[in-house]
């Protein structure tokens, strides 16, 4: 199972020239309706500004940041949260556009993220260096999935530029995203984080959602929690719950990864909603009660719309 995290970016302004011409929006401006009915005119101004930025120019990312800082430097945290939401909606969409046009850049993006081989990294061209520098300056980073490079939002850039303006709750959310981006999650069909971290992360989002039910990103958080709970219950193609010895559940055992993850969950978060889902399944595995295992698995998949 692959979990891809959506990624999006920003662009530049293009204007017509000559006294008889009015400024023209770039061909790739979104020209979308405002995200909300704003009571604060600065928010509407910012929404309108990012809507006319070019979605195929990397430089629009930092242009949107600069405009945010000029408009909201001394505004209340709650206003800055909404302004960040506007920025993030644009920046994430732009990241998607930049991913779609990677082939047009005519460079090998994989060179930019290749680790040293025999003590040497790939020699980068001037164009590769320029694109890498522009991505960094505009809030993007490169990652890879099964050896293929892709562009994503740089959560550490976002914390650096927005963390000091938004509310403590929003900053807590952004810091967690930055932590998870650094730690990783899945690659090549397998989990890349320790089992304890998977359990910790799942419960972190459960608790955050419970404490902040009206948070701007509550729907995103609920989806994120649901995906992590799936991983914690079901596993992935290359990180399996079962330690296969043959085709029989009676003979097969629970994998070391999931024994550790579920034990950690029981020991540290026994009262969590996450543990209330996982622990009965854990007990069934330990008893090798295949009827109960199948029932709990099928109930989980059906309840969460996974089948």
C-alpha positions in Angstrom: 0.0 0.0 0.0 1.4 3.4 -0.9 0.6 6.5 1.0 1.4 9.5 -0.9 1.2 12.7 0.6 -0.3 15.4 -1.7 2.2 18.1 -2.6 1.6 21.6 -4.2 3.4 24.9 -5.2 3.2 28.6 -6.3 4.0 30.8 -9.3 4.7 34.4 -10.6 2.7 37.4 -11.8 2.7 38.3 -15.5 1.4 41.7 -16.5 0.7 43.3 -19.9 2.7 46.3 -20.9 1.8 49.6 -22.6 -0.5 52.3 -21.4 -3.5 51.1 -23.4 -3.4 47.7 -21.8 -4.8 46.6 -18.5 -2.7 44.2 -16.4 -3.4 40.6 -17.5 -3.6 37.6 -15.2 -1.1 34.9 -16.0 -2.4 32.1 -18.1 -2.1 29.7 -15.2 -3.7 31.9 -12.4 -6.4 30.0 -10.5 -9.0 32.8 -10.7 -11.0 30.8 -8.1 -13.8 32.0 -5.8 -12.7 33.1 -2.3 -12.3 30.3 0.2 -14.5 31.9 2.8 -16.8 34.8 3.4 -14.3 37.0 5.1 -15.1 39.5 7.9 -11.5 40.9 7.8 -10.8 42.8 4.5 -7.1 41.8 4.7 -8.0 38.1 4.3 -10.1 38.8 1.2 -7.2 40.9 -0.1 -4.8 38.1 0.5 -7.1 35.5 -1.0 -7.5 37.6 -4.2 -3.7 38.2 -4.4 -2.8 34.5 -4.3 -5.6 33.6 -6.7 -3.9 35.7 -9.5 -0.4 34.2 -9.0 0.9 31.9 -11.7 0.6 28.3 -10.8 3.5 27.3 -13.0 6.2 29.6 -11.6 8.2 28.4 -8.6 8.8 32.0 -7.5 5.1 32.4 -6.6 5.7 30.4 -3.5 7.9 33.1 -1.9 5.7 35.9 -3.3 2.8 34.5 -1.4 4.9 34.3 1.8 6.1 37.9 1.4 2.5 39.1 0.9 1.4 37.2 4.0 4.2 38.8 6.1 3.4 42.3 4.8 -0.4 42.0 5.6 -0.5 39.9 8.8 2.7 40.8 10.7 0.8 42.4 13.6 -2.6 40.7 13.2 -4.1 38.4 15.8 -3.2 34.7 15.7 -6.7 33.6 14.7 -6.6 35.9 11.7 -3.2 34.6 10.8 -4.5 31.0 11.0 -7.0 31.8 8.3 -4.4 33.6 6.3 -2.2 30.6 6.6 -5.0 28.4 5.4 -5.3 30.5 2.3 -1.5 30.3 1.7 -1.4 26.5 2.3 -4.3 25.9 0.0 -2.5 27.7 -2.8 1.0 26.4 -2.0 -0.2 22.8 -1.9 -2.0 23.1 -5.2 1.1 24.7 -6.7 3.2 21.8 -5.6 0.9 19.5 -7.6 1.3 21.7 -10.7 5.1 21.6 -10.3 5.0 17.9 -10.0 3.0 17.6 -13.3 5.6 19.8 -15.1 8.7 18.0 -13.9 9.2 16.4 -17.3 9.2 19.8 -19.0 12.1 20.9 -16.8 14.3 18.4 -18.8 16.5 17.5 -15.8 17.1 14.4 -13.8 15.5 15.2 -10.5 16.7 11.9 -9.0 20.3 13.3 -9.1 19.2 16.0 -6.6 18.3 13.4 -3.9 20.7 10.6 -4.7 22.9 9.7 -1.8 26.7 9.2 -2.2 27.7 6.1 -4.2 31.3 5.0 -3.6 31.9 8.3 -1.8 30.6 10.4 -4.7 27.4 12.2 -5.4 26.2 13.0 -9.0 27.7 16.0 -10.6 24.9 18.5 -11.0 24.4 20.8 -13.9 23.8 24.6 -13.5 20.2 24.1 -14.4 19.8 21.4 -11.7 21.4 23.6 -9.1 19.2 26.6 -10.1 16.0 24.5 -9.9 17.0 23.0 -6.5 17.8 26.5 -5.2 14.5 27.9 -6.4 12.5 25.0 -4.9 14.1 25.6 -1.5 13.6 29.3 -1.6 9.9 28.9 -2.4 9.1 26.4 0.3 9.5 23.1 -1.5 11.7 20.0 -1.0 12.3 16.8 -2.9 11.4 13.3 -1.8 11.1 10.0 -3.5 8.8 7.0 -3.7 10.1 3.8 -5.1 13.1 5.6 -6.6 11.0 8.3 -8.3 11.5 11.9 -7.2 8.6 14.2 -6.4 8.2 17.7 -5.1 6.5 18.4 -1.8 5.9 21.2 0.6 8.8 21.8 3.0 7.1 21.8 6.4 10.2 23.2 8.1 10.1 26.2 5.7 6.4 26.7 6.6 7.1 26.6 10.4 10.0 29.1 9.9 7.8 31.6 8.1 4.4 31.1 9.7 5.0 29.6 13.1 5.6 33.0 14.8 2.3 34.4 13.5 -0.3 31.6 14.0 -2.0 30.5 17.1 -0.2 28.0 19.5 -2.6 25.2 18.3 -1.8 25.8 14.6 1.9 25.9 15.4 1.6 22.6 17.3 0.0 21.1 14.2 2.7 22.5 11.9 5.5 21.3 14.2 4.0 17.8 14.2 3.8 17.8 10.4 7.5 18.9 10.2 8.5 16.1 12.6 6.7 13.5 10.5 8.1 14.8 7.3 11.6 14.3 8.7 10.8 10.8 10.1 9.1 9.5 7.0 6.4 6.8 6.9 6.3 4.5 3.9 8.6 3.7 1.0 8.6 0.9 -1.5 5.5 -0.6 0.1 7.1 -0.9 3.5 7.0 1.1 6.7 10.2 3.1 7.4 9.5 4.2 11.0 10.0 2.1 14.1 6.8 0.3 15.4 6.7 2.5 18.5 6.7 5.6 16.4 3.8 4.3 14.4 1.8 3.8 17.6 2.8 7.1 19.1 1.9 9.0 15.9 -1.5 7.4 15.6 -2.4 8.3 19.2 -1.0 11.8 18.8 -3.5 12.6 16.1 -6.3 10.9 18.0 -5.7 13.2 21.0 -5.2 16.3 18.9 -8.5 15.8 17.1 -10.3 15.2 20.4 -8.9 18.3 22.1 -9.4 20.6 19.0 -12.7 19.5 17.4 -13.2 22.8 15.6 -9.7 23.2 14.3 -9.4 24.5 10.7 -7.9 21.3 9.5 -10.1 18.9 11.5 -11.2 17.0 8.4 -7.6 16.6 7.2 -6.7 15.4 10.7 -9.5 12.8 10.8 -8.4 11.5 7.4 -4.8 11.3 8.6 -5.8 9.5 11.7 -7.9 7.0 9.7 -5.0 6.3 7.4 -2.6 5.7 10.3 -5.1 3.5 12.1 -5.3 1.4 8.9 -1.5 1.0 8.9 -1.5 0.1 12.6 -4.2 -2.5 12.1 -3.6 -3.9 8.6 0.0 -3.2 7.7 1.4 -2.7 4.2 2.6 -4.9 1.3 6.1 -5.1 2.7 5.4 -4.7 6.4 2.9 -7.4 7.2 1.0 -8.1 10.3 1.5 -11.8 9.6 4.8 -13.6 9.8 4.2 -16.0 6.9 5.3 -19.6 7.2 2.5 -21.0 5.0 -1.1 -20.2 4.0 -2.6 -21.1 7.4 -3.4 -18.4 10.0 -3.3 -21.2 12.6 0.4 -21.8 11.9 1.5 -18.2 11.0 2.4 -15.9 13.8 2.3 -12.2 14.5 5.2 -10.3 13.0 7.8 -8.8 15.3 7.0 -5.3 14.0 3.3 -5.5 14.9 3.9 -7.4 18.2 6.2 -4.4 19.2 3.8 -1.8 18.0 0.7 -3.3 19.6 2.5 -4.0 22.9 3.8 -0.4 23.0 0.2 0.8 22.4 -1.2 -1.4 25.2 1.5 -0.3 27.6 1.6 3.4 27.0 -1.9 4.2 25.7 -4.2 1.6 27.2 -7.1 4.0 27.6 -6.9 5.4 24.0 -9.6 4.9 21.4 -6.8 3.6 19.2 -6.1 0.8 21.7 -9.7 0.0 22.0 -9.7 -0.9 18.3 -6.3 -2.7 18.2 -6.2 -4.6 21.5 -9.0 -7.1 20.8 -7.3 -7.9 17.5 -3.9 -8.3 19.4 -5.5 -10.6 21.9 -7.0 -12.7 19.1 -3.6 -13.0 17.4 -2.0 -14.1 20.7 -4.6 -16.8 21.1 -4.5 -17.7 17.4 -8.3 -17.4 17.4 -8.7 -17.3 13.6 -12.5 -16.9 13.8 -12.2 -13.8 16.0 -9.3 -12.4 14.0 -11.2 -12.6 10.8 -14.3 -11.1 12.4 -12.4 -8.1 13.9 -10.5 -7.5 10.6 -13.6 -7.6 8.5 -15.6 -5.4 10.9 -12.8 -2.9 10.9 -12.5 -2.8 7.1 -16.3 -2.5 6.7 -16.7 0.2 9.4 -14.0 2.4 7.9 -15.0 1.9 4.3 -11.8 0.1 3.3 -13.6 -2.7 1.4 
